[in-house]
Amino acid sequence: MNAPPLETFSALAALPGVAHGFTGRFAGIDVQADREVALRRLDGGHAQARAALGAGKKRFVIGEQVHGREVAVVDENSASPVPGVDGLITASPEVCLGVCVADCCAVYLADPVRRVIALLHSGRKGSELGITAVAIERMRADFGSAPEDLVVQLSPCIRPPLYEVNFAALILAQCCAAGVRQVHDCGTCTGTQVARYYSYRVERGKTGRMLALLALTATS
C-alpha cells in the first residue's frame, strides 16, 4: 500500500503539544464501493496514518457521523464509534480523535491555553445546524475555553461551483459570530482534485474517505 504523506496545516503545526494530519487518496486501493466496504479497505492505510502521526498507541475515537450537530466529550475510556455524534472533544493526551470525510469538511479546533481539542464532521446539514458553534460553546462550558484563544482550521471540502452550498463559508461565519479570532481555511475543493482526494459527489457515492486526525501530545 502506497500511503500518501499526511497533509498538515501551518496554523495547527505552530501549536505546541498538538498533532494533526489529513490523509489523501491511497493509490492501489479499490474504493468504488459503499461507505462501510470502502472504509474496511482503507483501514490499514488509516492505521498507518495514525502511526505516522505518533498516535498509533492512543485510543482512537470516532463518531457515528449522522450529519447532525451533536458533540461528545470523550477520553481514553470512551466507546468508539460514539453513537449519534458528529463532533468530538477531548482533553486527554491518551486519545486520538478521528473524522472521515469525502467532500464534507473536517473542522479542527484547538485551545492551546486550556489544552483542549475538538474535531468535527461538518457537511451541508451539520453546517446549517451549527455544529461548529455547538462545539465552541461546549468547549467553553465544559473546559473554560475562551473563543479568542481557539485556533480553528477547515480541511479540504467540496465548494461552489461543484456544490450548490458554500458550507465552508457557513462554518467561518459561525466561528466569527462566536468570537473566534484565529480561523483558517485551506480553500481547497475536493471535487476539483479527485486524483488527490476522494469526492462523494464527483464519484457518485462510490468512493473512499479521507481521515482527519487530531491529538494532544506532551509539550516538553
C-alpha positions, 0 to 999 in steps of 0.5 A, spaced: 500 500 500 502 506 497 500 511 503 500 518 501 504 523 506 499 526 511 497 533 509 498 538 515 496 545 516 501 551 518 496 554 523 495 547 527 503 545 526 505 552 530 501 549 536 505 546 541 503 539 544 498 538 538 498 533 532 494 533 526 494 530 519 489 529 513 490 523 509 489 523 501 487 518 496 491 511 497 493 509 490 492 501 489 486 501 493 479 499 490 474 504 493 468 504 488 464 501 493 459 503 499 461 507 505 462 501 510 466 496 504 470 502 502 472 504 509 474 496 511 479 497 505 482 503 507 483 501 514 490 499 514 492 505 510 488 509 516 492 505 521 498 507 518 496 514 518 495 514 525 502 511 526 505 516 522 502 521 526 505 518 533 498 516 535 498 509 533 498 507 541 492 512 543 485 510 543 482 512 537 475 515 537 470 516 532 463 518 531 457 515 528 457 521 523 449 522 522 450 529 519 447 532 525 450 537 530 451 533 536 458 533 540 461 528 545 466 529 550 470 523 550 477 520 553 481 514 553 475 510 556 470 512 551 466 507 546 468 508 539 464 509 534 460 514 539 453 513 537 449 519 534 455 524 534 458 528 529 463 532 533 468 530 538 472 533 544 477 531 548 482 533 553 486 527 554 493 526 551 491 518 551 486 519 545 486 520 538 480 523 535 478 521 528 473 524 522 472 521 515 470 525 510 469 525 502 467 532 500 464 534 507 469 538 511 473 536 517 473 542 522 479 542 527 479 546 533 484 547 538 485 551 545 492 551 546 491 555 553 486 550 556 489 544 552 483 542 549 481 539 542 475 538 538 474 535 531 468 535 527 464 532 521 461 538 518 457 537 511 451 541 508 446 539 514 451 539 520 453 546 517 446 549 517 445 546 524 451 549 527 455 544 529 461 548 529 458 553 534 455 547 538 462 545 539 465 552 541 460 553 546 461 546 549 468 547 549 467 553 553 462 550 558 465 544 559 473 546 559 473 554 560 475 555 553 475 562 551 473 563 543 479 568 542 484 563 544 481 557 539 485 556 533 480 553 528 482 550 521 477 547 515 480 541 511 479 540 504 471 540 502 467 540 496 465 548 494 461 552 489 461 551 483 461 543 484 456 544 490 450 548 490 452 550 498 458 554 500 458 550 507 465 552 508 463 559 508 457 557 513 462 554 518 467 561 518 461 565 519 459 561 525 466 561 528 466 569 527 459 570 530 462 566 536 468 570 537 473 566 534 479 570 532 484 565 529 480 561 523 483 558 517 481 555 511 485 551 506 480 553 500 481 547 497 475 543 493 475 536 493 471 535 487 476 539 483 482 534 485 479 527 485 486 524 483 488 527 490 482 526 494 476 522 494 469 526 492 462 523 494 459 527 489 464 527 483 464 519 484 457 518 485 457 515 492 462 510 490 468 512 493 473 512 499 474 517 505 479 521 507 481 521 515 482 527 519 486 526 525 487 530 531 491 529 538 494 532 544 501 530 545 506 532 551 509 539 550 516 538 553 
